[in-house]
């Protein structure tokens, strides 16, 4: 079982990514259930972009969904998609933040009654690629199945690119001594967030920092699973949020606690992994 995007959907979402940079975005997609031999898969044939947010938050209100619900194929609107800066693209809970989990299980497709939805899909673009999930609901109970996300194209060239990249990175590491501070917020996050943080109101500031705390939970899971590289990426992101919002009067007390927790988690990552980043 998997989620499969048509080439058109994949291209459109890739173009969105190129336009918005590091910012998160979200929307809904339309799905048909298909079969390939004995395998059942969910084919995403259309998507509607509903929001472009900050680097740590994306959300759209119910009004944005009305036009989508008026479509003739509204019954096929069964997938929520978004992008966030953590995860490894391998099916599993490590790709989903606490906020994601709450959305998928308690408000699937924007509905406050999961039993009425019966089943819903979600896919998220992580630094490791797209990954998905299927949530099924009945009698107040739920079942989650983590799924890979594929594209209806020949992926041979993608695999070749991965192999060539891996070989090049190994060569670079063998010839260049990389010396990077153990933890320093990536400058690209700082540039984007700085202006945004100054204008953030009470609710936005708290939402941004709360999302960072959710990502800390993901990092803990990644460390426990020994996915140290992914964990370090998660902690970089959290530290960047804390650094930017540390002077925001609404959340300064939270960012101090966030920085402390990030520092403690970084120390659990082997030094050789930190130095290799």
Phi and psi in degrees as GROMACS dihedral restraints (atoms count N, CA, C in turn):
[ dihedral_restraints ]
;  ai    aj    ak    al  type     phi  dphi    fc
    3     4     5     6     1  -155.6    20    10
    4     5     6     7     1   172.0    20    10
    6     7     8     9     1  -106.0    20    10
    7     8     9    10     1   127.9    20    10
    9    10    11    12     1  -122.1    20    10
   10    11    12    13     1   123.6    20    10
   12    13    14    15     1   -90.0    20    10
   13    14    15    16     1   142.9    20    10
   15    16    17    18     1   -70.8    20    10
   16    17    18    19     1   158.0    20    10
   18    19    20    21     1   -55.4    20    10
   19    20    21    22     1   -37.5    20    10
   21    22    23    24     1   -64.3    20    10
   22    23    24    25     1   -44.8    20    10
   24    25    26    27     1   -63.2    20    10
   25    26    27    28     1   -45.2    20    10
   27    28    29    30     1   -60.5    20    10
   28    29    30    31     1   -42.9    20    10
   30    31    32    33     1   -64.4    20    10
   31    32    33    34     1   -43.2    20    10
   33    34    35    36     1   -64.1    20    10
   34    35    36    37     1   -42.7    20    10
   36    37    38    39     1   -68.3    20    10
   37    38    39    40     1   -33.8    20    10
   39    40    41    42     1   -66.7    20    10
   40    41    42    43     1   -36.9    20    10
   42    43    44    45     1   -67.9    20    10
   43    44    45    46     1   -37.8    20    10
   45    46    47    48     1   -60.2    20    10
   46    47    48    49     1   -45.5    20    10
   48    49    50    51     1   -58.4    20    10
   49    50    51    52     1   -41.2    20    10
   51    52    53    54     1   -68.0    20    10
   52    53    54    55     1   -28.6    20    10
   54    55    56    57     1   -79.5    20    10
   55    56    57    58     1   -43.7    20    10
   57    58    59    60     1   -87.8    20    10
   58    59    60    61     1   -10.1    20    10
   60    61    62    63     1    67.8    20    10
   61    62    63    64     1  -127.5    20    10
   63    64    65    66     1   -83.6    20    10
   64    65    66    67     1    -4.9    20    10
   66    67    68    69     1   -70.9    20    10
   67    68    69    70     1   152.6    20    10
   69    70    71    72     1   -81.2    20    10
   70    71    72    73     1   156.0    20    10
   72    73    74    75     1  -147.7    20    10
   73    74    75    76     1   163.3    20    10
   75    76    77    78     1  -157.9    20    10
   76    77    78    79     1   164.0    20    10
   78    79    80    81     1   177.6    20    10
   79    80    81    82     1  -168.7    20    10
   81    82    83    84     1  -119.4    20    10
   82    83    84    85     1   156.6    20    10
   84    85    86    87     1  -130.6    20    10
   85    86    87    88     1   164.6    20    10
   87    88    89    90     1  -113.6    20    10
   88    89    90    91     1   136.5    20    10
   90    91    92    93     1  -132.6    20    10
   91    92    93    94     1   143.6    20    10
   93    94    95    96     1  -119.6    20    10
   94    95    96    97     1   152.7    20    10
   96    97    98    99     1   -96.7    20    10
   97    98    99   100     1   121.9    20    10
   99   100   101   102     1  -122.0    20    10
  100   101   102   103     1   166.3    20    10
  102   103   104   105     1  -129.2    20    10
  103   104   105   106     1   140.3    20    10
  105   106   107   108     1  -129.2    20    10
  106   107   108   109     1    92.5    20    10
  108   109   110   111     1    70.2    20    10
  109   110   111   112     1  -124.4    20    10
  111   112   113   114     1   -89.2    20    10
  112   113   114   115     1    -5.6    20    10
  114   115   116   117     1   -95.3    20    10
  115   116   117   118     1   131.9    20    10
  117   118   119   120     1   -97.3    20    10
  118   119   120   121     1   136.6    20    10
  120   121   122   123     1  -140.3    20    10
  121   122   123   124     1   158.1    20    10
  123   124   125   126     1  -102.8    20    10
  124   125   126   127     1   115.5    20    10
  126   127   128   129     1   -96.6    20    10
  127   128   129   130     1   115.4    20    10
  129   130   131   132     1   -87.9    20    10
  130   131   132   133     1   109.7    20    10
  132   133   134   135     1  -103.2    20    10
  133   134   135   136     1   -11.7    20    10
  135   136   137   138     1  -156.3    20    10
  136   137   138   139     1   151.3    20    10
  138   139   140   141     1  -138.0    20    10
  139   140   141   142     1   150.8    20    10
  141   142   143   144     1  -126.0    20    10
  142   143   144   145     1   116.8    20    10
  144   145   146   147     1   -77.3    20    10
  145   146   147   148     1   127.2    20    10
  147   148   149   150     1  -116.9    20    10
  148   149   150   151     1   -16.9    20    10
  150   151   152   153     1  -159.1    20    10
  151   152   153   154     1   143.7    20    10
  153   154   155   156     1  -120.9    20    10
  154   155   156   157     1   121.2    20    10
  156   157   158   159     1  -110.3    20    10
  157   158   159   160     1  -146.7    20    10
  159   160   161   162     1   -92.8    20    10
  160   161   162   163     1  -168.5    20    10
  162   163   164   165     1   -78.4    20    10
  163   164   165   166     1    -5.2    20    10
  165   166   167   168     1  -131.9    20    10
  166   167   168   169     1     6.8    20    10
  168   169   170   171     1  -159.8    20    10
  169   170   171   172     1   137.6    20    10
  171   172   173   174     1  -144.1    20    10
  172   173   174   175     1   135.7    20    10
  174   175   176   177     1  -159.4    20    10
  175   176   177   178     1   142.6    20    10
  177   178   179   180     1  -130.5    20    10
  178   179   180   181     1   151.4    20    10
  180   181   182   183     1   -90.8    20    10
  181   182   183   184     1   172.6    20    10
  183   184   185   186     1   -63.8    20    10
  184   185   186   187     1   -29.3    20    10
  186   187   188   189     1   -62.4    20    10
  187   188   189   190     1   -33.4    20    10
  189   190   191   192     1   -67.3    20    10
  190   191   192   193     1   -18.8    20    10
  192   193   194   195     1   -89.8    20    10
  193   194   195   196     1   -18.5    20    10
  195   196   197   198     1   -56.2    20    10
  196   197   198   199     1   -47.4    20    10
  198   199   200   201     1   -61.8    20    10
  199   200   201   202     1   -36.2    20    10
  201   202   203   204     1   -65.8    20    10
  202   203   204   205     1   -39.0    20    10
  204   205   206   207     1   -72.5    20    10
  205   206   207   208     1   -15.2    20    10
  207   208   209   210     1   -85.2    20    10
  208   209   210   211     1    -5.0    20    10
  210   211   212   213     1   -68.6    20    10
  211   212   213   214     1   152.4    20    10
  213   214   215   216     1   -63.5    20    10
  214   215   216   217     1   -29.9    20    10
  216   217   218   219     1  -100.6    20    10
  217   218   219   220     1    29.0    20    10
  219   220   221   222     1   -56.7    20    10
  220   221   222   223     1   -29.3    20    10
  222   223   224   225     1   -64.0    20    10
  223   224   225   226     1   -19.8    20    10
  225   226   227   228     1   -88.6    20    10
  226   227   228   229     1    -0.4    20    10
  228   229   230   231     1   -75.6    20    10
  229   230   231   232     1    90.4    20    10
  231   232   233   234     1  -126.0    20    10
  232   233   234   235     1     8.2    20    10
  234   235   236   237     1  -136.2    20    10
  235   236   237   238     1   134.7    20    10
  237   238   239   240     1  -102.0    20    10
  238   239   240   241     1   130.2    20    10
  240   241   242   243     1  -122.1    20    10
  241   242   243   244     1   148.5    20    10
  243   244   245   246     1  -159.8    20    10
  244   245   246   247     1   176.8    20    10
  246   247   248   249     1  -128.6    20    10
  247   248   249   250     1   136.6    20    10
  249   250   251   252     1  -145.7    20    10
  250   251   252   253     1   164.4    20    10
  252   253   254   255     1   -88.6    20    10
  253   254   255   256     1    20.6    20    10
  255   256   257   258     1  -133.9    20    10
  256   257   258   259     1   165.5    20    10
  258   259   260   261     1   109.8    20    10
  259   260   261   262     1   160.6    20    10
  261   262   263   264     1  -114.6    20    10
  262   263   264   265     1     3.9    20    10
  264   265   266   267     1    75.2    20    10
  265   266   267   268     1     4.2    20    10
  267   268   269   270     1   -99.7    20    10
  268   269   270   271     1   128.3    20    10
  270   271   272   273     1   -49.4    20    10
  271   272   273   274     1   128.5    20    10
  273   274   275   276     1   159.6    20    10
  274   275   276   277     1   166.8    20    10
  276   277   278   279     1   -66.3    20    10
  277   278   279   280     1   -17.2    20    10
  279   280   281   282     1   -65.6    20    10
  280   281   282   283     1   -14.7    20    10
  282   283   284   285     1   -88.8    20    10
  283   284   285   286     1    -7.0    20    10
  285   286   287   288     1  -118.2    20    10
  286   287   288   289     1   125.6    20    10
  288   289   290   291     1   -76.6    20    10
  289   290   291   292     1   172.7    20    10
  291   292   293   294     1   -61.0    20    10
  292   293   294   295     1   -37.5    20    10
  294   295   296   297     1   -65.9    20    10
  295   296   297   298     1   -42.4    20    10
  297   298   299   300     1   -59.3    20    10
  298   299   300   301     1   -46.6    20    10
  300   301   302   303     1   -59.7    20    10
  301   302   303   304     1   -43.7    20    10
  303   304   305   306     1   -63.0    20    10
  304   305   306   307     1   -42.4    20    10
  306   307   308   309     1   -63.6    20    10
  307   308   309   310     1   -46.5    20    10
  309   310   311   312     1   -65.1    20    10
  310   311   312   313     1   -37.0    20    10
  312   313   314   315     1   -94.6    20    10
  313   314   315   316     1   -30.5    20    10
  315   316   317   318     1  -107.3    20    10
  316   317   318   319     1   -23.0    20    10
  318   319   320   321     1  -138.2    20    10
  319   320   321   322     1    56.0    20    10
  321   322   323   324     1   -62.6    20    10
  322   323   324   325     1   129.7    20    10
  324   325   326   327     1    55.8    20    10
  325   326   327   328     1    28.5    20    10
  327   328   329   330     1    80.6    20    10
  328   329   330   331     1     4.7    20    10
  330   331   332   333     1   -95.4    20    10
  331   332   333   334     1   127.6    20    10
  333   334   335   336     1   -75.9    20    10
  334   335   336   337     1    -6.0    20    10
  336   337   338   339     1  -118.3    20    10
  337   338   339   340     1    93.0    20    10
  339   340   341   342     1   -56.3    20    10
  340   341   342   343     1   -33.4    20    10
  342   343   344   345     1   -61.5    20    10
  343   344   345   346     1   -31.0    20    10
  345   346   347   348     1   -71.1    20    10
  346   347   348   349     1   -30.4    20    10
  348   349   350   351     1   -73.6    20    10
  349   350   351   352     1   -35.2    20    10
  351   352   353   354     1    72.1    20    10
  352   353   354   355     1   -53.6    20    10
  354   355   356   357     1  -152.6    20    10
  355   356   357   358     1   150.0    20    10
  357   358   359   360     1  -150.4    20    10
  358   359   360   361     1   149.0    20    10
  360   361   362   363     1  -109.4    20    10
  361   362   363   364     1   157.9    20    10
  363   364   365   366     1  -146.8    20    10
  364   365   366   367     1   145.4    20    10
  366   367   368   369     1  -139.7    20    10
  367   368   369   370     1   143.1    20    10
  369   370   371   372     1  -131.3    20    10
  370   371   372   373     1   139.5    20    10
  372   373   374   375     1   -89.9    20    10
  373   374   375   376     1   112.3    20    10
  375   376   377   378     1  -104.8    20    10
  376   377   378   379     1   172.1    20    10
  378   379   380   381     1   -58.4    20    10
  379   380   381   382     1   -21.9    20    10
  381   382   383   384     1   -95.1    20    10
  382   383   384   385     1     4.3    20    10
  384   385   386   387     1   114.3    20    10
  385   386   387   388     1  -179.6    20    10
  387   388   389   390     1   -73.0    20    10
  388   389   390   391     1   143.2    20    10
  390   391   392   393     1  -148.8    20    10
  391   392   393   394     1   153.7    20    10
  393   394   395   396     1  -135.8    20    10
  394   395   396   397     1  -178.4    20    10
  396   397   398   399     1  -157.0    20    10
  397   398   399   400     1   154.7    20    10
  399   400   401   402     1  -121.1    20    10
  400   401   402   403     1   125.6    20    10
  402   403   404   405     1  -114.8    20    10
  403   404   405   406     1   126.7    20    10
  405   406   407   408     1  -115.1    20    10
  406   407   408   409     1   140.5    20    10
  408   409   410   411     1  -128.7    20    10
  409   410   411   412     1   137.3    20    10
  411   412   413   414     1  -162.8    20    10
  412   413   414   415     1   128.7    20    10
  414   415   416   417     1    53.4    20    10
  415   416   417   418     1    41.5    20    10
  417   418   419   420     1    78.1    20    10
  418   419   420   421     1     2.7    20    10
  420   421   422   423     1  -111.6    20    10
  421   422   423   424     1   162.1    20    10
  423   424   425   426     1  -140.9    20    10
  424   425   426   427     1   156.8    20    10
  426   427   428   429     1  -134.6    20    10
  427   428   429   430     1   129.6    20    10
  429   430   431   432     1  -111.3    20    10
  430   431   432   433     1   130.2    20    10
  432   433   434   435     1  -121.5    20    10
  433   434   435   436     1   121.1    20    10
  435   436   437   438     1   -83.9    20    10
  436   437   438   439     1   133.7    20    10
  438   439   440   441     1  -127.1    20    10
  439   440   441   442     1   148.8    20    10
  441   442   443   444     1   -77.7    20    10
  442   443   444   445     1   157.3    20    10
  444   445   446   447     1  -115.5    20    10
  445   446   447   448     1   128.3    20    10
  447   448   449   450     1  -121.2    20    10
  448   449   450   451     1   171.6    20    10
  450   451   452   453     1  -127.7    20    10
  451   452   453   454     1   142.3    20    10
  453   454   455   456     1   -76.1    20    10
  454   455   456   457     1    56.2    20    10
  456   457   458   459     1  -141.5    20    10
  457   458   459   460     1   161.7    20    10
  459   460   461   462     1   -69.6    20    10
  460   461   462   463     1   120.1    20    10
  462   463   464   465     1   -95.1    20    10
  463   464   465   466     1    11.3    20    10
  465   466   467   468     1   -58.4    20    10
  466   467   468   469     1   -41.3    20    10
  468   469   470   471     1   -69.3    20    10
  469   470   471   472     1   -31.1    20    10
  471   472   473   474     1   -66.5    20    10
  472   473   474   475     1   -45.2    20    10
  474   475   476   477     1   -62.0    20    10
  475   476   477   478     1   -39.2    20    10
  477   478   479   480     1   -63.3    20    10
  478   479   480   481     1   -41.2    20    10
  480   481   482   483     1   -62.7    20    10
  481   482   483   484     1   -40.6    20    10
  483   484   485   486     1   -62.9    20    10
  484   485   486   487     1   -42.5    20    10
  486   487   488   489     1   -64.9    20    10
  487   488   489   490     1   -43.3    20    10
  489   490   491   492     1   -66.2    20    10
  490   491   492   493     1   -39.4    20    10
  492   493   494   495     1   -63.8    20    10
  493   494   495   496     1   -44.6    20    10
  495   496   497   498     1   -60.1    20    10
  496   497   498   499     1   -42.4    20    10
  498   499   500   501     1   -64.8    20    10
  499   500   501   502     1   -39.9    20    10
  501   502   503   504     1   -67.1    20    10
  502   503   504   505     1   -42.4    20    10
  504   505   506   507     1   -63.0    20    10
  505   506   507   508     1   -41.8    20    10
  507   508   509   510     1   -61.6    20    10
  508   509   510   511     1   -40.1    20    10
  510   511   512   513     1   -65.6    20    10
  511   512   513   514     1   -42.1    20    10
  513   514   515   516     1   -64.0    20    10
  514   515   516   517     1   -41.3    20    10
  516   517   518   519     1   -68.8    20    10
  517   518   519   520     1   -28.2    20    10
  519   520   521   522     1   -76.7    20    10
  520   521   522   523     1   -21.6    20    10
  522   523   524   525     1  -112.7    20    10
  523   524   525   526     1   -13.4    20    10
  525   526   527   528     1  -126.0    20    10
  526   527   528   529     1   128.5    20    10
  528   529   530   531     1   -83.5    20    10
  529   530   531   532     1   108.8    20    10
  531   532   533   534     1   -87.2    20    10
  532   533   534   535     1   126.1    20    10
  534   535   536   537     1  -125.3    20    10
  535   536   537   538     1   108.2    20    10
  537   538   539   540     1  -125.1    20    10
  538   539   540   541     1   139.1    20    10
  540   541   542   543     1   -53.7    20    10
  541   542   543   544     1   148.9    20    10
  543   544   545   546     1   -58.0    20    10
  544   545   546   547     1   -37.5    20    10
  546   547   548   549     1  -153.7    20    10
  547   548   549   550     1   115.4    20    10
  549   550   551   552     1  -145.6    20    10
  550   551   552   553     1   128.5    20    10
  552   553   554   555     1   -59.6    20    10
  553   554   555   556     1   128.9    20    10
  555   556   557   558     1   -57.5    20    10
  556   557   558   559     1   132.0    20    10
  558   559   560   561     1   -60.6    20    10
  559   560   561   562     1   -29.0    20    10
  561   562   563   564     1   -65.9    20    10
  562   563   564   565     1   -33.4    20    10
  564   565   566   567     1   -68.5    20    10
  565   566   567   568     1   -43.0    20    10
  567   568   569   570     1   -59.5    20    10
  568   569   570   571     1   -46.6    20    10
  570   571   572   573     1   -59.0    20    10
  571   572   573   574     1   -43.3    20    10
  573   574   575   576     1   -72.9    20    10
  574   575   576   577     1   -41.4    20    10
  576   577   578   579     1   -78.3    20    10
  577   578   579   580     1   -27.8    20    10
  579   580   581   582     1   -56.5    20    10
  580   581   582   583     1   -51.9    20    10
  582   583   584   585     1   -66.3    20    10
  583   584   585   586     1   -38.3    20    10
  585   586   587   588     1   -63.7    20    10
  586   587   588   589     1   -42.7    20    10
  588   589   590   591     1   -63.3    20    10
  589   590   591   592     1   -35.9    20    10
  591   592   593   594     1   -65.0    20    10
  592   593   594   595     1   -29.2    20    10
  594   595   596   597     1   -95.7    20    10
  595   596   597   598     1    -3.4    20    10
  597   598   599   600     1   -67.6    20    10
  598   599   600   601     1   133.5    20    10
  600   601   602   603     1   -84.0    20    10
  601   602   603   604     1  -176.8    20    10
  603   604   605   606     1   -57.3    20    10
  604   605   606   607     1   -50.4    20    10
  606   607   608   609     1   -66.7    20    10
  607   608   609   610     1   -42.2    20    10
  609   610   611   612     1   -64.9    20    10
  610   611   612   613     1   -45.3    20    10
  612   613   614   615     1   -59.9    20    10
  613   614   615   616     1   -45.5    20    10
  615   616   617   618     1   -65.5    20    10
  616   617   618   619     1   -39.0    20    10
  618   619   620   621     1   -62.7    20    10
  619   620   621   622     1   -43.1    20    10
  621   622   623   624     1   -61.9    20    10
  622   623   624   625     1   -48.0    20    10
  624   625   626   627     1   -71.6    20    10
  625   626   627   628     1   -36.8    20    10
  627   628   629   630     1   -62.3    20    10
  628   629   630   631     1   -37.0    20    10
  630   631   632   633     1   -63.9    20    10
  631   632   633   634     1   -37.1    20    10
  633   634   635   636     1   -62.7    20    10
  634   635   636   637     1   -39.1    20    10
  636   637   638   639     1   -64.5    20    10
  637   638   639   640     1   -34.3    20    10
  639   640   641   642     1   -64.9    20    10
  640   641   642   643     1   -39.4    20    10
  642   643   644   645     1   -66.2    20    10
  643   644   645   646     1   -29.4    20    10
  645   646   647   648     1   -60.1    20    10
  646   647   648   649     1   -38.4    20    10
  648   649   650   651     1   -63.5    20    10
  649   650   651   652     1   -38.8    20    10
  651   652   653   654     1   -63.3    20    10
  652   653   654   655     1   -43.0    20    10
  654   655   656   657     1   -61.6    20    10
  655   656   657   658     1   -39.2    20    10
  657   658   659   660     1   -60.8    20    10
  658   659   660   661     1   -43.1    20    10
  660   661   662   663     1   -64.4    20    10
  661   662   663   664     1   -41.0    20    10
  663   664   665   666     1   -64.1    20    10
  664   665   666   667     1   -40.5    20    10
  666   667   668   669     1   -65.2    20    10
  667   668   669   670     1   -42.4    20    10
  669   670   671   672     1   -61.9    20    10
  670   671   672   673     1   -34.7    20    10
  672   673   674   675     1   -85.7    20    10
  673   674   675   676     1     0.7    20    10
  675   676   677   678     1    65.4    20    10
  676   677   678   679     1    25.0    20    10
  678   679   680   681     1   -87.7    20    10
  679   680   681   682     1    67.7    20    10
  681   682   683   684     1   -65.3    20    10
  682   683   684   685     1   -38.2    20    10
  684   685   686   687     1   -63.4    20    10
  685   686   687   688     1   -45.4    20    10
  687   688   689   690     1   -64.3    20    10
  688   689   690   691     1   -38.2    20    10
  690   691   692   693     1   -63.0    20    10
  691   692   693   694     1   -40.7    20    10
  693   694   695   696     1   -65.9    20    10
  694   695   696   697     1   -38.3    20    10
  696   697   698   699     1   -60.8    20    10
  697   698   699   700     1   -41.7    20    10
  699   700   701   702     1   -62.4    20    10
  700   701   702   703     1   -43.4    20    10
  702   703   704   705     1   -70.5    20    10
  703   704   705   706     1   -33.4    20    10
  705   706   707   708     1   -56.4    20    10
  706   707   708   709     1   -47.2    20    10
  708   709   710   711     1   -62.5    20    10
  709   710   711   712     1   -47.1    20    10
  711   712   713   714     1   -59.9    20    10
  712   713   714   715     1   -42.6    20    10
  714   715   716   717     1   -64.1    20    10
  715   716   717   718     1   -38.5    20    10
  717   718   719   720     1   -61.1    20    10
  718   719   720   721     1   -42.6    20    10
  720   721   722   723     1   -62.6    20    10
  721   722   723   724     1   -46.2    20    10
  723   724   725   726     1   -61.6    20    10
  724   725   726   727     1   -41.9    20    10
  726   727   728   729     1   -62.5    20    10
  727   728   729   730     1   -42.4    20    10
  729   730   731   732     1   -71.6    20    10
  730   731   732   733     1   -40.9    20    10
  732   733   734   735     1   -91.4    20    10
  733   734   735   736     1     2.6    20    10
  735   736   737   738     1   -63.8    20    10
  736   737   738   739     1   -23.3    20    10
  738   739   740   741     1  -100.0    20    10
  739   740   741   742     1     2.6    20    10
  741   742   743   744     1   -77.8    20    10
  742   743   744   745     1   120.8    20    10
  744   745   746   747     1   -61.7    20    10
  745   746   747   748     1   -24.3    20    10
  747   748   749   750     1   -73.8    20    10
  748   749   750   751     1   -30.1    20    10
  750   751   752   753     1  -130.8    20    10
  751   752   753   754     1    12.1    20    10
  753   754   755   756     1   -56.7    20    10
  754   755   756   757     1   -37.9    20    10
  756   757   758   759     1   -68.5    20    10
  757   758   759   760     1   -30.8    20    10
  759   760   761   762     1   -74.1    20    10
  760   761   762   763     1   -39.1    20    10
  762   763   764   765     1   -67.2    20    10
  763   764   765   766     1   -32.8    20    10
  765   766   767   768     1   -62.8    20    10
  766   767   768   769     1   -43.5    20    10
  768   769   770   771     1   -65.9    20    10
  769   770   771   772     1   -38.7    20    10
  771   772   773   774     1   -61.9    20    10
  772   773   774   775     1   -46.9    20    10
  774   775   776   777     1   -59.4    20    10
  775   776   777   778     1   -40.4    20    10
  777   778   779   780     1   -64.2    20    10
  778   779   780   781     1   -43.7    20    10
  780   781   782   783     1   -67.6    20    10
  781   782   783   784     1   -38.5    20    10
  783   784   785   786     1   -61.2    20    10
  784   785   786   787     1   -45.8    20    10
  786   787   788   789     1   -59.7    20    10
  787   788   789   790     1   -40.9    20    10
  789   790   791   792     1   -65.5    20    10
  790   791   792   793     1   -39.4    20    10
  792   793   794   795     1   -71.6    20    10
  793   794   795   796     1   -36.3    20    10
  795   796   797   798     1   -59.1    20    10
  796   797   798   799     1   -38.0    20    10
  798   799   800   801     1   -66.3    20    10
  799   800   801   802     1   -15.3    20    10
  801   802   803   804     1   -86.4    20    10
  802   803   804   805     1    -8.7    20    10
  804   805   806   807     1   -91.3    20    10
  805   806   807   808     1   129.3    20    10
  807   808   809   810     1   -52.2    20    10
  808   809   810   811     1   140.2    20    10
  810   811   812   813     1   -58.2    20    10
  811   812   813   814     1   -36.7    20    10
  813   814   815   816     1   -64.3    20    10
  814   815   816   817     1   -29.7    20    10
  816   817   818   819     1   -73.5    20    10
  817   818   819   820     1   -41.6    20    10
  819   820   821   822     1   -63.2    20    10
  820   821   822   823     1   -41.7    20    10
  822   823   824   825     1   -73.4    20    10
  823   824   825   826     1   -19.0    20    10
  825   826   827   828     1   -86.6    20    10
  826   827   828   829     1    -8.1    20    10
